[in-house]
Amino acid sequence: MFKYELMGALREGRRVRGLVPLAVIFDPEEVVVSESTFHMHASAPTFPEAVQTFRETLVDYLNLLEARCETLGMALSDQLAYLHSVIEDA
């Protein structure tokens, strides 16, 4: 397993706040990147593609949870709070 720290720009004018540590697993057919707090992950054929897919997944998941924030249970509310702590508007 390889470690990587995600930082920088995201879609929709957002940015990673600080560094998000990721675990990277290289399989023969794909690369999987994941964070350990809520085990969000993404995969793709190459490392750069997997990181980009993970960036997109973070924004998509934040948008989804924000749209449903009125009806979220405790676990998803905690995940939304986590995403707000690692993602900022640029």
C-alpha positions as CSV (number, residue, x, y, z in Angstrom):
1,M,0.0,0.0,0.0
2,F,1.2,3.5,-0.9
3,K,0.3,6.7,0.9
4,Y,-0.7,10.0,-0.9
5,E,-1.9,13.3,0.4
6,L,-4.7,14.9,-1.6
7,M,-4.6,18.7,-1.9
8,G,-5.6,21.5,-4.2
9,A,-8.4,22.4,-6.5
10,L,-11.7,20.5,-6.9
11,R,-14.7,21.0,-9.3
12,E,-17.2,23.8,-8.8
13,G,-14.8,26.3,-7.4
14,R,-14.0,24.2,-4.4
15,R,-10.6,23.2,-2.8
16,V,-9.3,20.6,-0.5
17,R,-8.7,22.3,2.9
18,G,-5.2,21.3,4.0
19,L,-4.2,17.7,3.1
20,V,-6.4,14.6,3.0
21,P,-4.4,11.4,3.5
22,L,-5.2,8.6,1.1
23,A,-4.3,5.0,0.9
24,V,-3.4,3.8,-2.6
25,I,-3.6,0.1,-3.7
26,F,-2.2,-0.9,-7.0
27,D,-3.9,-4.0,-8.5
28,P,-3.0,-5.4,-11.9
29,E,-6.2,-4.0,-13.5
30,E,-6.9,-0.9,-11.4
31,V,-5.7,1.6,-8.8
32,V,-7.9,2.2,-5.7
33,V,-7.6,5.3,-3.6
34,S,-9.4,5.7,-0.3
35,E,-9.6,7.8,2.8
36,S,-9.8,6.2,6.2
37,T,-12.3,8.3,8.1
38,F,-15.5,7.3,6.1
39,H,-13.8,4.9,3.7
40,M,-14.8,6.9,0.6
41,H,-12.9,5.5,-2.4
42,A,-12.5,5.6,-6.1
43,S,-10.8,3.4,-8.7
44,A,-9.5,3.7,-12.2
45,P,-7.0,2.1,-14.5
46,T,-4.2,4.5,-13.6
47,F,-3.1,6.4,-10.5
48,P,-3.8,9.9,-11.9
49,E,-7.2,8.8,-13.1
50,A,-8.0,7.3,-9.7
51,V,-7.1,10.5,-7.9
52,Q,-9.2,12.6,-10.3
53,T,-12.1,10.2,-9.9
54,F,-11.7,10.5,-6.1
55,R,-11.7,14.3,-6.4
56,E,-15.0,14.1,-8.4
57,T,-16.5,11.7,-5.9
58,L,-15.8,14.0,-3.0
59,V,-17.6,16.9,-4.7
60,D,-20.5,14.7,-5.9
61,Y,-21.0,13.2,-2.4
62,L,-20.8,16.6,-0.7
63,N,-23.5,17.9,-3.2
64,L,-25.7,14.9,-2.6
65,L,-25.5,15.2,1.2
66,E,-26.0,19.0,1.2
67,A,-29.2,18.5,-0.9
68,R,-30.6,16.1,1.6
69,C,-29.2,17.6,4.8
70,E,-32.7,18.1,6.3
71,T,-33.3,14.3,6.3
72,L,-29.9,12.8,7.1
73,G,-29.4,10.4,10.0
74,M,-26.6,10.8,12.4
75,A,-24.0,8.9,10.4
76,L,-24.5,10.8,7.2
77,S,-24.7,14.1,9.1
78,D,-21.3,13.2,10.5
79,Q,-20.0,12.5,7.0
80,L,-21.4,15.8,5.8
81,A,-19.6,17.6,8.6
82,Y,-16.4,15.7,7.7
83,L,-16.7,16.8,4.1
84,H,-17.2,20.4,5.1
85,S,-14.1,20.1,7.2
86,V,-11.9,19.0,4.3
87,I,-13.5,20.9,1.4
88,E,-13.8,24.7,1.1
89,D,-15.2,27.1,-1.5
90,A,-12.3,28.7,-3.3
